[in-house]
């Protein structure tokens, strides 16, 4: 027995969801790449609880988080 109040996902909705996930991934990857590039070119280091953390990985992770946040802001304010 199917629940008629819940419409089934159409092929168009599925491809739209895939496109949104791809776009979010692009933002995250772009932020990670920017963070990694900044850490290498600028010698950026993070200070966490008094400990200096250097290298590419922590700054790339912060860049990825920033990229996902930028995607959220874009979806909130510009995509209707």
C-alpha positions as CSV (number, residue, x, y, z in Angstrom):
1,X,0.0,0.0,0.0
2,X,1.4,3.4,-1.0
3,X,0.9,6.7,0.8
4,X,-0.7,9.0,-1.7
5,X,0.1,12.1,0.3
6,X,3.8,11.7,-0.4
7,X,4.6,12.3,-4.1
8,X,7.3,10.1,-5.6
9,X,10.6,11.7,-6.6
10,X,10.6,12.4,-10.3
11,X,13.7,12.0,-12.5
12,X,13.8,15.9,-12.7
13,X,13.9,16.2,-8.9
14,X,16.6,13.6,-8.6
15,X,18.8,15.3,-11.2
16,X,18.2,18.7,-9.4
17,X,19.4,17.2,-6.1
18,X,22.5,15.8,-7.8
19,X,23.2,19.2,-9.3
20,X,22.9,20.9,-5.9
21,X,25.2,18.3,-4.3
22,X,27.7,18.9,-7.1
23,X,27.6,22.7,-6.6
24,X,28.1,22.3,-2.8
25,X,31.1,20.1,-3.5
26,X,32.6,22.6,-5.9
27,X,32.3,25.3,-3.2
28,X,33.9,23.1,-0.6
29,X,36.7,22.0,-3.0
30,X,37.3,25.6,-4.0
31,X,37.5,26.7,-0.4
32,X,39.9,23.9,0.4
33,X,42.1,24.7,-2.6
34,X,42.2,28.4,-1.6
35,X,43.1,27.5,1.9
36,X,45.8,25.1,0.8
37,X,47.2,27.7,-1.6
38,X,47.2,30.4,1.0
39,X,49.0,28.2,3.5
40,X,51.7,27.4,1.0
41,X,52.2,30.8,-0.5
42,X,51.6,32.9,2.6
43,X,52.9,30.6,5.3
44,X,49.7,30.9,7.2
45,X,49.5,29.1,10.5
46,X,46.6,28.6,12.9
47,X,46.8,29.0,16.7
48,X,44.5,26.6,18.5
49,X,44.4,26.8,22.3
50,X,47.9,28.3,22.4
51,X,49.4,25.7,20.1
52,X,50.6,26.8,16.7
53,X,49.3,24.4,14.0
54,X,51.1,24.8,10.7
55,X,50.9,23.1,7.4
56,X,48.4,22.8,4.6
57,X,45.8,20.4,6.0
58,X,44.3,22.5,8.9
59,X,44.1,25.6,6.7
60,X,42.6,23.6,3.8
61,X,39.9,22.2,6.2
62,X,39.0,25.7,7.3
63,X,38.8,26.7,3.7
64,X,36.5,23.8,2.9
65,X,34.2,24.8,5.8
66,X,34.3,28.4,4.6
67,X,33.4,27.2,1.1
68,X,30.4,25.3,2.4
69,X,29.3,28.3,4.4
70,X,29.5,30.5,1.3
71,X,27.4,27.9,-0.5
72,X,24.8,28.2,2.3
73,X,24.8,32.0,2.1
74,X,24.4,31.8,-1.7
75,X,21.4,29.3,-1.5
76,X,19.8,31.4,1.2
77,X,20.0,34.9,-0.4
78,X,20.4,34.4,-4.1
79,X,18.7,31.2,-5.1
80,X,14.9,31.3,-4.9
